[in-house]
Amino acid sequence: QVQLVESGGGLVQAGGSLTLSCTASKSILGFNTMGWYRQAPGKERELVAIRTRFGITNYVDSVKGRFTFSRDNAKNTVYLQMNSLRPEDTAVYYCNVAIMTGIHYWGQGTQVTVSS
């Protein structure tokens, strides 16, 4: 069992920045993948950024060049630095990890609202 606790969401004006954090209840070194997803009202949950245990990070096209995934192994924490935010980035953001067995765990979600 893995617990994920997210923080860092909030209200920001377009063009602003936010950093989301996700702290896991155990070492993140053992995870197969770690990622951030988001779900806007009336839309399906979509992948924003994902990093494999091999260190490869992929981003959805709409956030490339604006969002950056990072990690702090000592703190069992991953981050999503979000710059140049747009109103269309408004969503609930979820942290996700997959362990080696393929089981996925989700955080509780954190709201990001970008005003125009």
C-alpha positions, -999 to +999 in steps of 0.1 A: +000+000+000+013+034-009-002+067+003+003+098-017-002+133-003-004+162-027-001+199-020+006+232-038-026+238-058-043+271-057-056+301-077-032+319-100-035+344-128-027+335-163+010+336-169+017+327-133+034+297-117+027+270-092+046+240-080+028+209-070+043+184-046+035+147-040+050+129-010+049+091-009+047+070+022+076+049+010+107+052-011+100+064-046+131+046-058+110+014-060+083+027-083+080+017-119+065+050-130+056+083-113+033+108-129+009+137-128-026+136-143-053+162-144-090+163-148-109+193-159-147+196-153-166+176-178-135+160-193-116+128-189-085+125-168-054+130-189-018+123-184+003+155-179+038+141-172+052+107-164+087+095-155+098+059-158+123+043-134+148+046-162+146+084-158+127+091-190+101+118-187+073+124-211+049+153-212+016+159-229+021+183-259+001+211-243+025+215-214+058+209-231+082+238-223+060+251-195+058+222-170+088+204-154+087+171-135+113+166-108+120+144-078+137+144-044+145+108-035+156+117+000+121+133+006+102+106-013+086+136-031+080+144-067+071+178-080+055+195-110+067+230-117+041+248-138+050+280-155+032+302-179-001+289-167-032+292-189-069+291-181-071+257-199-047+243-173-075+246-147-081+211-134-077+189-104-042+175-105-035+140-093-002+123-084+001+087-096+026+060-090+028+025-104+047-002-085+064-031-102+034-054-100+014-029-121-008-016-093-014+021-094-019+044-065-034+079-066-033+110-045-063+128-033-060+155-059-052+192-057-072+220-074-054+243-098-074+273-110-060+297-135-079+329-140-078+349-173 
